[in-house]
Amino acid sequence: MNSPAAPPAPGDPVRPARAKGEPRFPDGPRADPAGSHFERRIRSFQPRRSRVTAGQADALRRLWPKWGLDIDGQRVIDLAELFGNDRPVVLEIGFGMGEATARMAAGDPDTNILAVDVHTPGQGNLLGLADRGGLTNVRVGNGDAIILLREMLRPDSLDGLRVYFPDPWPKKRHHKRRLIQPEFLTLAATRLKPGALLHCATDWEPYAEQMLDVLTAHPDFENTQPDGGFAPRPEFRPLTRFEGQGLDKGHVVNDLLFRRVPHRQDG
């Protein structure tokens, strides 16, 4: 028989119990912001369920209405309005717990970062890091980055795109779920300004080789490396805890730096 829950200690805040089905964060990120408005294509990400800490929950409640964006695909967003200025905007797809994102935002305050993920604890963690660091150049997107690119961003609106350590989907039958594919690059190219930098990094060598092949073959991108290979890790990309763990295990991390080429002229 389960013991009854202990009463709250004196001074502890008492939160009312949530009704069944009631969202934990009524004004926070929605579970499925795009709903059934769009086709259920093959997803390149796997939603993760894990515990939200008290600090992350507090950040979500306080900061999501100000710095959060649900990717519902129902409107085209004005990035200058979203950030409150017209500085360059870089899209980061998949930021984990947000430590690297926060460090990059602190190191380059004149660049806005729109960071997208589907992991609620990570969203709360990044919001908290931005708040504590006084980082006003970070916005957190919740949902499918493909819908964001296709439905909610204007052409030539991004000054950069970062995809760090995406799910490698190592089994051959799952390779179709990998994000860096020709179709994705074609879509991304429409939203990147000419000269914008596409920066990928992975510690899964077979995926790195595929990325290099796909990017090299795509007409809208050119390798920044004269030898056409991988790039050294640029100083602006911090060494993350995840990356350090991989290096300790003998993993090889590869960076790819490609630029959006100028628009081709018809005729």
N, C-alpha and C positions, 0 to 999 in steps of 0.2 A: 504494500500500500504506500502511495506517495505521501510524503510529509507536506503539510500546508506551507505555502510560501511565507518566508519571513516578512514581517511588516517593515516598511521603510524606516531607516534610522532617522532620528530627529534632524531636521534641516534638509533632508534629501528631497528633491523635487518629486512630486507625485504626478505621474502622467496617466491620463485616462486610458483604459484599455481600448485597443482598436477593435472595431466590429469586424466580423469575418468578411474578407474581400476588400476592406478599406485600405487604401494605399498607405504605406508607412510615412511617405513624404508627400502630403497632398499638393504642395506647391513645388515639388522637386521633380527629378527626372521620371518620366513615365516608363512603364514596363515595355511597351511596344508603341512608340510614338507614331510610326507610319501606319499602324493597324493593318487593315485589309485593303488599303487604297492602291497598293502596288503588287505586282506579280511576285509570287514566292519563288524567286530565282535561287540558284545554288549559292549559299552563303559562304563567304571566305573567312568568317569568324565563328567562334563557338562561345555563346554566352556562358559566363562562369558565375556560379552562385557561391558566395562566401560571406562571412559575417561582416557587418558594418560596425565599426567601433563607435564608441560614444562621440569621439572627436570628429570622425567623418560624418556621422549623423548630424551633429551640430552645424558643421560647415554646409551640408546640403540644405538644411532648413534655413540657414541665414543667408547663404550666398547664391543658391541656385536661381532665385528670382532675378538677381542682378547680373550674374555672370554665366548662367546656364542657357543652353539652347537645345530644345527637343527637335530632333530631325524628323519632321512629319511629312515633308515633301509637299506641303500645301501652299507655300509662298516662296518667292524669291527674296532673299535677305539682302539688305544693304550693309555691307561690311563696315563702311564708315560710321553708320548709325550704330551697329552692334558694338563697336569699340569706342565710339565717341571721338574718333579722329580719322584722318586719311592716311595713316602710316601704312607701309607695306604689310601684307598679311601672308603668313605661311600656314598651310594646313598640315597638321600632324595626325596621321591615322594610326591609332593604337598606341596609347601612352602608358599602359600598365598602371603603376601607382603614382606616376607623375613627377618623380624626383628629377629625372633628366629634363623634362619639360620646364619645370620651375627654374632649374639652373640655367637653361638656355634663355628663358625669358629675362632672368636677372642679368645675364651677361650681355643682352642686346635689347635694352628697353625701347629702342626706336623701331623694333619690329613686333607686330602683333602676331600672336599664335592662337589659332583656332584648333584646339586639341580634341579629337573625337575618339570615344571608346564606348563600350557597352557594359563595362564593369563598374557597378555602383560604388563599391569601396574605393576604387581608384579615382572615380569622379569626385567623391568626397575628400579624398586625400589631397588631390591636386588643388581643389578649391581652398582647402585649409592652408596648404603651402603658399599659394598665391596671396592669401589674406595676411598671413604672418610675415611674408616677405615684402608686402606692399607692392605686389606685382599687378598693375592695372592693365597690362598688355596680354592677359590670358583670358580666353573664353573657353568653356567646356561644352562640347557637343555630345549628345546622347543619342545613339542610334546608328543606322547604316550609312557609312561614308559614301557608298555608291549613290544612294538617294540624295544625299547632300550635294554631291557633285552634279548629278544629272538634273535635279529638280530645283535646287535652292541657291545655286551660285551662278552668277553671270559669267559670260565668256570673258576671258582675259582678266579675271578678277584676282588671281592668286599670284604672289611673287615667289612662291616656293611650295614644295610638297615633300614631307618627310614620312618615311615608312620604316620604322626601326623594329627589327626582330618580329616580323609578322609570323603568324602560325605557319610552320613549314609544311604541315600536312604530309608527313614523311611517307605514308603508304601510297604506293603507285595509284591505287584506285581513287585516292583522294586528291591527286595532283590538280584536278580540275577546280578544286576549291581554293587553290593558291591565288592570292590577290594580284600579284604581278603577272598579268597576262596581256596579250595584245589588245583585247577589247577594253580592259581597264586603262591602259596607256592612251588609247585613242580618246576615251572620255576625258581623262585627266588633262590631256594636251589642249582640249578646247577651253579649259578653265585656267590654264597657266599662261601668263604673259610670255611673249618671246624673250628668251634669255633667262627665264626662271629656272631655278635649280631643283631637280628631282634627286633626292638623297635617300637611298635605301641602305640598310645594314642588316646582316643576318649572320648567325653562327652555325647555320646548317649549310655545309659546303655544296651539296647537290642543288639546293635551292639557289644559292649564290650563282652557280654556273648557269642555271636556267634564267635567272634574272639578267645576267650579263648577255646571254644569247638573245633574249626577247627584247631588251632595250637596244642592243646594237642593231637589231634588224628593223626597229621601228623608225619610220621616216621622220617622225616629229621630234626625235631626240638625238643628241650627239654626245658621245663620251667626252668628259673634260680631260681624260688622261691621254696624252699623246700616243702611248703604246696600246691604247684600246682595252686596257685591263681594269683591274680593281684599283681603287684609290686608297691612299693612307687615310686613317681616321682624321678628319679635320678637327682642329682645336675646339670649334664651337659645339661638337657633339661630345657630351660628357661620357666618361666611362661609368656605366650603370652597375648597380649591384648584380642584376641578372647577368650582365655581360661578364663581370668579374668572376661569377660562379662558373660560367662556361669556360672562361680562360683557365681557371684552376683545374678544370676537367680535361684540358687539352684541346678544347674547341678552337677552331680558327675563325675569327671574325673578319668578314669582308664588307667593305663599304663600296658603294657604287654612286658616282656623282655624274649625272647627265643633265644637259641643258636643253630646254625647249628651243628648238630652232625657229628662226623667223618664219612667219606664215608664208606658205607657198602661194605664188601668184597664179591664178587661173590663166591658161593660155600662154 
